């Protein structure tokens, strides 16, 4: 038998056309395989998961959701359309950076050890077992004293002591003390004299308030920001004369509805320590004649000093006994951020007078607290 017969068949079975087609197919198979391997979508893989600081940009992306932490995910094959869960709990967002890096914004997750799972639609494509550790860390809080501004009557009346937002622990804001409803006023300052006027605002109302506020996660060491507004750093409104300056800062309170607050003073979140102080007030006889038992420092918080006893006036001086709430600091007890030690200046302000003097003695009623 000849290799190629008169019909052009090879060994009587394949013709040259068939052989050419087979050769072409064998030639194209490795090309197709290489093309598939080159352009196929790689399966996502997770190599590391680390918790990183939350920035204000992530808070903006969260859109008001409670953002507890941010995870930096590194690996390969990551894609923009993936979504992430912590065990079965959905996350706030999967922020794609590169095929090798992405951020996962985590909401409220119970404390413990959890798996990070990546999904493509309804299909699980990657899992990092026991890679997410949520620890119970006390939320940094601060006690703020000030005024809730520009409310309608219904909103002002709906506020209650003990109300908080959200109604879970740890709450972002909680009302501790409420003052009476009053017509709203806008304070206008004169930068030349340091004085100010209060201009009434029609159909708006305000209330004095003491609130417990939780600081933003990215406030930084030594600072407390609420809704992005720092309470301890940066420029503030200054009201009053140099001898009696009041610092105020307007912020948006995290609440179920719009709530604006002018913060006049910040305090520690802990309960105050009861203290008895004897203070020598200096002033004219007419001024000192106004001082009486049960007079209260014009301060809404429970720390406010109250006159419990007065001694006979001696010329332009008068000794009074005060009961007040103090806070422990590195250098001793403080009342409204002022040091409570013999010789330190003290000012008692009521709606009838302002009396200045100096501290004679300080007695902590129960130092074990």
C-alpha positions in Angstrom: 0.0 0.0 0.0 1.3 3.4 -0.9 1.3 6.3 1.6 -0.9 8.4 -0.5 -3.4 6.7 -2.8 -5.0 8.1 -6.0 -7.7 9.8 -3.9 -5.2 11.8 -1.8 -5.8 9.8 1.4 -2.9 9.1 3.8 -2.6 5.3 4.3 -6.0 5.0 2.8 -7.7 6.7 5.8 -6.9 10.5 6.0 -6.5 12.8 3.1 -4.2 15.9 3.2 -7.1 18.3 4.0 -8.0 16.2 7.1 -4.4 16.2 8.1 -4.1 19.9 7.8 -7.2 20.5 9.9 -5.9 18.1 12.6 -2.6 19.9 12.6 -4.3 23.3 12.8 -6.4 22.1 15.8 -3.3 20.8 17.6 -1.5 24.1 17.0 -4.4 26.1 18.3 -5.0 24.1 21.5 -1.9 25.4 23.4 -2.6 29.0 22.1 -6.2 28.8 23.4 -5.0 27.3 26.7 -2.4 30.1 27.2 -5.0 32.7 26.3 -7.4 31.3 28.8 -4.8 31.2 31.6 -3.7 34.7 30.7 -7.1 36.4 30.6 -9.2 34.4 33.1 -10.5 36.1 36.2 -8.3 34.8 39.1 -10.0 33.4 42.1 -9.7 35.9 45.0 -7.4 34.9 47.8 -6.8 36.5 51.2 -3.3 36.5 52.6 -3.7 38.9 55.5 -6.3 40.9 57.5 -5.4 43.8 59.8 -7.4 46.4 61.6 -6.4 50.0 60.7 -7.6 53.4 62.0 -10.9 54.8 60.7 -10.7 58.1 58.9 -13.4 60.7 58.2 -13.5 59.6 54.6 -14.7 56.2 55.8 -17.3 57.8 58.1 -18.6 59.6 55.0 -18.8 56.4 53.0 -20.6 54.8 56.0 -23.4 57.3 55.4 -24.5 57.6 59.1 -24.2 53.9 59.9 -22.4 53.0 63.1 -18.8 52.4 61.9 -16.8 50.4 64.6 -13.6 49.5 62.7 -11.9 49.2 59.3 -10.0 46.1 58.1 -7.2 46.2 55.5 -7.4 43.1 53.4 -4.4 42.0 51.3 -4.3 39.2 48.9 -4.8 38.6 45.1 -7.7 38.5 42.7 -9.7 41.1 44.5 -12.5 42.7 42.5 -14.7 45.8 42.9 -18.0 43.8 42.8 -17.1 41.6 45.7 -18.9 42.0 49.1 -17.8 41.0 52.5 -19.3 39.5 55.7 -18.1 38.9 59.2 -19.4 35.4 59.7 -23.0 35.8 58.7 -23.2 39.6 59.4 -23.0 41.9 56.4 -20.4 44.6 56.6 -21.1 48.3 55.8 -18.9 48.2 52.6 -16.1 46.6 50.6 -13.8 49.4 49.3 -11.7 48.1 46.4 -8.3 49.6 46.0 -6.3 47.2 43.8 -6.5 43.5 42.9 -4.1 43.0 45.9 -5.7 45.4 48.5 -9.1 46.5 49.7 -10.8 47.9 52.8 -13.7 46.4 54.7 -15.9 48.8 56.8 -17.3 47.0 59.8 -20.4 48.0 61.7 -21.5 46.6 65.0 -20.2 43.1 65.5 -20.3 41.1 68.8 -17.0 40.7 70.6 -15.1 37.6 69.8 -13.2 35.9 67.0 -14.8 35.8 63.5 -14.2 34.8 59.9 -13.9 37.3 57.1 -15.8 35.9 54.0 -15.7 37.4 50.5 -18.7 36.8 48.2 -19.2 37.1 44.4 -23.0 37.4 44.3 -24.2 34.5 46.4 -21.1 32.4 45.9 -18.4 32.3 48.6 -15.0 32.9 46.9 -12.6 33.4 49.8 -12.5 33.0 53.5 -10.0 34.0 56.2 -10.8 31.9 59.2 -10.5 33.5 62.7 -8.9 36.6 61.2 -11.2 39.2 62.8 -10.9 39.8 66.5 -13.4 42.2 68.0 -12.5 43.3 71.5 -14.8 45.0 73.9 -13.1 48.4 74.4 -14.8 51.1 76.5 -15.9 53.9 74.2 -14.2 57.2 75.0 -16.9 59.6 76.3 -17.1 63.1 77.5 -19.7 65.1 79.4 -20.8 68.3 77.6 -22.7 71.2 79.1 -24.4 73.7 76.8 -27.5 74.6 74.9 -29.6 72.8 72.3 -30.4 75.4 69.7 -33.0 76.3 67.1 -35.6 73.6 67.8 -39.3 73.7 66.9 -41.6 73.5 69.9 -42.5 69.9 69.3 -38.9 68.8 69.2 -38.0 70.7 72.3 -40.9 69.2 74.2 -40.1 65.6 73.1 -36.7 65.6 74.7 -36.4 63.5 77.9 -33.7 62.9 80.5 -32.3 59.5 79.9 -33.1 59.5 76.2 -30.2 58.3 74.1 -29.2 57.6 70.5 -29.1 54.9 69.3 -31.0 53.1 72.0 -28.2 50.5 72.4 -24.9 50.3 74.2 -22.6 52.1 73.6 -24.8 55.0 72.8 -23.5 58.0 70.8 -25.4 60.6 72.8 -27.4 60.5 76.1 -29.3 63.3 77.8 -28.3 63.6 81.5 -29.9 66.9 82.5 -32.4 69.2 80.8 -33.2 72.8 81.4 -36.5 74.6 80.7 -37.7 75.5 77.2 -36.9 79.1 76.3 -37.2 81.2 73.2 -34.1 80.7 71.0 -31.5 83.4 70.7 -28.6 83.9 68.4 -25.5 85.4 70.0 -23.7 88.1 68.1 -20.2 89.1 69.2 -18.5 92.4 68.9 -14.8 91.6 68.1 -13.7 95.1 69.1 -15.2 95.2 72.7 -15.5 91.5 73.4 -19.2 92.1 74.2 -22.2 90.4 72.7 -25.9 90.7 72.2 -28.6 87.9 72.1 -31.0 88.3 69.2 -34.4 86.4 69.6 -35.3 84.0 66.8 -39.0 83.7 66.0 -40.7 80.3 66.4 -37.5 78.6 67.5 -36.7 77.3 71.0 -33.7 76.2 73.0 -32.9 74.2 76.2 -29.9 74.0 78.5 -28.6 70.5 78.5 -25.9 68.2 79.9 -25.2 65.4 77.5 -22.9 62.3 77.5 -21.3 62.2 74.1 -19.1 59.5 72.6 -16.0 60.7 70.8 -15.4 59.9 67.2 -13.1 56.9 66.7 -10.5 59.0 64.9 -10.4 61.8 67.4 -6.8 61.2 68.2 -4.9 61.2 71.5 -5.8 64.1 73.7 -8.7 65.2 71.6 -12.5 64.5 71.4 -14.4 65.2 68.2 -18.1 64.7 67.9 -19.6 64.4 64.4 -16.3 65.7 63.1 -16.2 68.8 65.4 -13.3 68.9 67.9 -14.3 69.9 71.4 -10.7 70.3 72.7 -8.6 71.7 69.8 -8.7 74.4 67.2 -10.4 77.9 67.2 -13.5 78.5 69.4 -15.9 81.4 70.0 -14.7 83.5 72.9 -17.3 85.3 74.9 -16.8 87.8 77.7 -14.0 89.9 79.2 -10.5 88.6 79.7 -11.2 88.1 83.4 -14.1 85.7 82.8 -13.8 84.0 79.4 -16.3 81.5 78.2 -15.5 79.2 75.3 -18.3 77.8 73.1 -18.4 75.5 70.2 -21.3 74.5 67.9 -21.7 70.9 66.9 -24.2 68.5 65.4 -25.3 66.0 68.0 -25.7 62.4 66.7 -29.5 62.0 67.1 -32.5 60.6 65.4 -33.3 64.1 64.0 -31.3 67.3 63.5 -30.0 68.5 66.8 -27.5 71.4 67.2 -25.7 72.1 70.4 -23.6 75.0 71.6 -21.1 73.5 74.0 -19.9 75.8 76.8 -18.0 73.4 78.9 -16.7 69.8 78.9 -16.3 67.5 81.9 -15.1 64.0 82.6 -17.7 61.3 82.1 -17.4 59.9 85.6 -19.5 60.9 88.6 -18.1 63.9 90.6 -16.6 63.5 94.1 -18.5 65.4 96.9 -16.3 68.1 98.3 -16.8 70.8 101.1 -14.9 74.0 100.5 -14.6 77.2 102.6 -14.2 80.2 100.4 -13.5 83.8 101.4 -15.4 86.2 99.1 -14.3 89.8 98.6 -16.6 92.6 97.6 -18.7 95.6 98.6 -21.1 95.2 101.5 -24.0 95.5 99.1 -22.7 92.7 97.0 -21.9 90.4 99.9 -25.4 91.1 101.3 -26.8 89.2 98.3 -25.0 86.0 99.2 -27.4 83.5 101.0 -27.6 79.9 101.9 -28.9 77.6 99.0 -27.5 79.9 96.4 -26.3 77.8 93.5 -23.6 78.3 91.0 -25.2 79.0 87.6 -24.3 75.6 86.2 -26.7 72.9 85.0 -24.5 69.9 85.9 -24.7 68.2 89.3 -21.3 69.5 90.1 -22.6 73.0 90.7 -21.5 74.6 94.0 -24.2 75.3 96.5 -23.9 77.7 99.5 -24.6 75.6 102.7 -23.4 78.2 105.3 -22.4 81.8 105.6 -20.3 83.5 108.3 -20.8 87.2 109.4 -19.3 89.7 107.0 -16.1 91.4 108.1 -15.8 94.6 106.1 -15.3 93.8 102.5 -14.9 90.0 103.1 -17.2 87.1 103.8 -16.6 83.4 104.4 -19.0 80.9 102.9 -19.1 77.1 103.0 -19.8 75.4 99.7 -20.8 71.8 98.7 -19.7 71.0 95.2 -18.7 68.1 92.9 -15.0 67.8 92.0 -13.1 65.7 89.6 -9.7 64.1 90.2 -6.8 65.2 88.0 -3.1 64.5 87.9 -2.4 67.6 90.1 -5.3 67.2 92.5 -9.1 67.9 92.7 -10.6 70.3 90.2 -14.0 72.1 90.1 -15.0 72.9 86.5 -11.4 72.5 85.4 -10.2 75.0 88.2 -7.8 73.6 90.8 -9.3 73.2 94.3 -6.4 74.1 96.7 -6.1 76.7 99.5 -5.2 80.0 98.0 -6.6 79.2 94.5 -9.1 81.8 93.1 -12.8 80.9 93.1 -15.8 82.6 91.4 -19.4 82.1 92.5 -21.9 83.1 89.8 -25.7 83.2 90.2 -28.5 84.9 88.3 -28.2 87.7 90.9 -24.5 88.3 91.4 -20.9 87.3 90.6 -18.7 87.1 93.7 -15.0 86.4 93.6 -12.6 85.2 96.3 -10.1 82.5 97.2 -10.3 79.1 98.7 -9.5 78.6 102.4 -9.9 74.9 103.0 -11.0 71.9 100.9 -12.4 68.7 102.5 -13.1 65.6 100.5 -16.1 63.9 102.1 -15.2 60.4 100.9 -11.8 60.0 99.2 -12.3 56.3 98.6 -14.7 57.0 95.8 
